[in-house]
Amino acid sequence: MMYLGSNIKLRERKEQFISVEPLNSNQVGVRECLPEPNVYFIGSNSECSCGFPSVIAESPVEYYDGLFDDPDSERDDDLASVRELLTILDESLESTDSCTLFPVWNGSEWSIQRVTSNGAENRYFLRHLSLLNSFDTK
């Protein structure tokens, strides 16, 4: 599952390669994981978020040409979903300086650990499998 936290309201949409949807009743807890006031579910060409190419690894993986090559995948559709995701990130960053992408396995949204450091703002770290990616234009 892919979630996006944004400081601005985004246009909700459900299109061939991307969807931007409000959180449903099973997803509302995700709002607590992201610092931004507007949180959306982001779907890909597969309707869930599975169409965004990803790698599962125990340690960092260095990119190489062919990393995402899979003869059984719908590569062109997956790439179209990524292009649409980048457009949505651009929209989110148009009038603000940050947004947060939260990729997580379906059902693992609740394996999050809240960490506060020296009274600083709360940050969230996942216990398993996923990264919390913040984009900052500063």
Secondary structure, DSSP 4 states (H G I P E B T S, - for coil): -EEEEESSPPPPEE-SS-EEEE--TTTGGGGGG-SSSEEEEEE-TTSSSTTS-----SS-----TTTT--TTS-HHHHHHHHHHHHHHHHHHHSSSSEEEEEE--TT-TT-EEEE--TTPPPEEEESSS---EEEE--
